[in-house]
Amino acid sequence: MQQRLMFTIVSACSGWQLYEGDQGRLWFASRSDAMETADLMATSLHENHGIPTAVVMDMAGCESVMLNCHG
């Protein structure tokens, strides 16, 4: 079984950092832009390459929340 690729959104200073796996990829000023981009990336990888993906919101010291899951 293929491991799920996680897209994680983390609050960062005055914006939001999007991680693909453990690599910081993109920075956004708004949380909604980060969430939309993460979902588009996760959906595309799953639909085009069959990779299981998930979008997760880091809750700063609390448990993370899964926003979306593909595959």
N, C-alpha and C positions, 0 to 999 in steps of 0.2 A: 504494500500500500504506500502511495506517495504521501510524503509529509505536507501538511497544509502550510502555504506561504502566508505569513501574517503581514498586514499593512496596519501599522500602529500610529495613531494620532496622539501627539503629546504637546501639552501646553509648554511654550518656550518663550521666555521674556515677554515680548509684546506681540506674540503671534502663536502659530502652531507649526510644529515640525512633523513631517510625514516620514515614517521609516518603512522601508521594504525589507522584511527580515530584520537584521540588526544594523542595517545601513541607513543613515539619515539621507533622504533623497531630496525632499523639497520643503520649502518654508512658505507659509501662508499668513496673511494678515488676519483672515477671518476663519473661524472654525468651520463654517458651512462650506467654504471653498475647499478646505482640506478634506472634509468628509466626502464631498462630491468627487473630487479627484481620486481619492483612495478607492471609492466604490467603482468608478470607471476603470481604474487600473486592475482591480481585483476581478471585475466582471469580464474584461477583455482577456486576461490571462486564462481564465477558466474556459470561456467560450472558444477561444482560438487555439489553445494549447492543452486543454484538459487538466490544467494544474488546479488542485483544490486551494482555495484562498479564503481569507477572512479579513474583515476590517474591524479593528479594535480601538476603543478610546481608553487611553491611560487615565486613570482617575486620581493621579497625584497621591500615591501612598496607600490608596484603597485598592480594592480589587478592580481589575480592568473590566470594561463592558464590551461585549461583542455586539457590533452594530449590524453586520452583514456576514453571511457565510455562503460560499459558492462551492458546490461539489461535495 
